[in-house]
C-alpha cells in the first residue's frame, strides 16, 4: 500500500502552464517558475496571459545551451564540437 495519495502525486508533478514561442514559430511549454526566471534574466518577454505566453527577446536565444559553464550556440555546430572535444581532453587526463 502506497501512503502517498493521488492528490499528493498531482502536487508533486511540475505543471507546464507557460508557453514560449521561438523565432521559427515553434513553441514549447515550461513551468511558470522557469518562465518568470527567464523574464527576470531578460531571455523571454511576456506577450500574453491565459495561457501565460512569452517570446524570446533575442534572435537564436532558443539555440543557446550551457555546457560546463560555457554558453554555446547550436546554430554553430563547430563551436559545440570544439567545446565537447576540449572537455573530453580535459577529463581524459584525470
N, C-alpha and C positions, 0 to 999 in steps of 0.2 A: 504494500500500500504506500503510495506516494503522499507525503504530508503536504506537498505544495498544491494549492487549489488552482482551478482553472483561471480564476481572476488574478492570482499571483503570477501565473505564467504570462498573461497578457500584459501585466505591468512591466515585466522584465524585458519583453521584446521592445526594441527601439523602433518606434513608428516613423516611417519615412513619409513626412507630410509636407515637405517643401520641394518644389521643383526648380531646377536650374536649367536655363536654356543656353546651349552652346552657340557659337557663331555660325556653325553649319546647320542650325535649326534642330539639331538633335537635342534631346532633353533627358535628364535623369533625376531621380528622386533621392532626396537626402533627408537627414533628420533636421528638425528646427534648430537644435543646438549647433550643429555643424554649419547650417545656413547662416545663422547670426554671427558665428565666429568669422566666417568669410566676409560678411558685411563689415564687421569691425576692422578687419585687415585690409579692406578695400579691394578684395578679389571679386566680389559679387555686388551688384547694385540691385536693390529691391525694386521690382517693377509692378507688383500687384499682390492682392490678398485673395483668399478663398479660391484655390489654394495659395499658400504663400509662394510667390514666384519671384525669380531673380534672373539676371543675365550676367555673364562675365564682363568685368569692367574693361579689360584689355584684350587685344586680339591674341589668340592662341593661348590664353591662360589655361584652358582646359587641357592643353598638351604638356603643361609643366608638371613634373614629378620630382619628388625628393628622394634621392638615393644616398644614404650615408652622409647627410648634411650637405649634399651637392645638388643644386637645382638644375635639372636637365629639361630640355625641350624635346619632346618626342617627335617634333617636326624635323629634327636634325638627327637622324639615326647614327651618324658618325660620332656625335657628341656622346650619345648613350653607350655606344660600343667602346669608345676610348675610356670612359669613366668605369665601365664594368671591367675592362681589361686591367686598368691600373689597380682596381680593387682586388682582382684575383691575384695579381702580382704581389700586392701588399699582404694579403692573407697567406700566400704560399710560403713566405719567409718565416712565419710564426710556427 
